[in-house]
Structures are given as structure tokens and as C-alpha cells.
Amino acid sequence: MTRRLTKDEHALWERLRETVKPLKRRTAKPAHEPAAPPAPKSARESTSPRAAHAPAPPKPTNPVPPALAPFEEKTLRRIGRGLIEIDARIDLHGMRQERAHAALASFLRHSQASGAKIALVVTGKGRPGSEGRGVLRGSVPRWLTGADFRHLVVGFEEAHRRHGGAGALYVRIRRRREGVRPPA
């Protein structure tokens, strides 16, 4: 079921369309054609004073955060059976993305501050009969892997059926280090 855009939405869409520039198409080389070897440097280029004293490339200001660690299968089974307790829960059902993002960030910060280790984040599965996944079901994993949440999250996995299955996630919360402030 689709709806028509309002006049304001249509005007906004047209303004947005005017700012978009198409990407340049790349011409792909045939797979059977080997890549050309790099051109040899001339003697003049290799001995130039500029090349010898070229500044080193700048170091990245934000180092790439470590990869998220998946849950061990044994840990997932124990959580599903109720042998490992879920320390905190949040239900994002019915929230719009902006509100859900803010609520999730606040929830994870509070959970970390209170010493929670495992949290249950319920996203819902989406509308029955709708194609694909629910909006939050697709967005929350993307958020959890992003830079905004990396200082809060160690890893996450789909929840056991008794905790919501595909419509929920177990989130392992990163321990808070004393004296270390999260990024602003």
C-alpha cells in the first residue's frame, strides 16, 4: 500500500533531486585481460629531492575500532535456556528510526554504566506480509556495528525463539573502563 506525497513533501523531494549528481560510470576491464604493470620510474623522479622528503601520509585521527566479537554457540544456548541472565531489556516496537536510535543509545549507555553484561533489544519482525524485513530489524544491527555504538557493544546475535527470535537481538555490552571517557 502506497500513499501520495503531500505538496510539501513533493517540493522537498524535487529540491533534493536537484542536488544529486549521477556517479560516473567506470569501464570494467575484461576479466581475461591482465592488468598492465606499473610504469617504471624515471631516474629523475626517483632521485628528486621532493620524493626523498615527501611528508608521510597523515595518521588516521579515529583508529578503526576492533571487529565485533560473535557470541559463542554455548553461550547462546545457555542464554536461550535461561541459564545466563539477561541484565537489561528494551523494546523498540512502534518507534520511528530517530526515536529508536536515541532510545537505544541511551539504553546502552545506562546499561553499561549499571554494569549490565547482556541486553535484549527487541526490534520486532516487521509487518506480516510485508516484503523483506522490518525497518528497525534491519537498522539496529547496522547501528550496533557503527561508530556511535562501538564503545558500548562487544557483539550481538539473533535471540533465541523464547526471547523473540528473529525480532530480537542479544547484545553483549562492553565493560566500562574507569577513567576512559566515551567519544562525544
C-alpha positions, 0 to 999 in steps of 0.5 A: 500500500502506497500513499501520495506525497503531500505538496510539501513533501513533493517540493522537498523531494524535487529540491533534493533531486536537484542536488544529486549528481549521477556517479560516473560510470567506470569501464570494467576491464575484461576479466581475461585481460591482465592488468598492465604493470606499473610504469617504471620510474624515471631516474629523475623522479626517483632521485628528486629531492621532493620524493626523498622528503615527501611528508608521510601520509597523515595518521588516521585521527579515529583508529578503526575500532576492533571487529565485533566479537560473535557470541559463542554457540554455548553461550547462546544456548545457555542464554536461550535456556535461561541459564545466563541472565539477561541484565537489561531489556528494551523494546523498540516496537512502534518507534520511528528510526530517530526515536529508536536510535536515541532510545537505544543509545541511551539504553546502552549507555545506562546499561553499561554504566549499571554494569549490565553484561547482556541486553535484549533489544527487541526490534520486532519482525516487521509487518506480516506480509510485508516484503523483506524485513522490518525497518528497525530489524534491519537498522539496529544491527547496522547501528550496533556495528557503527561508530556511535555504538562501538564503545558500548557493544562487544557483539550481538546475535539473533535471540533465541525463539523464547526471547523473540527470535528473529525480532530480537537481538542479544547484545553483549555490552562492553565493560566500562573502563574507569577513567576512559571517557566515551567519544562525544 
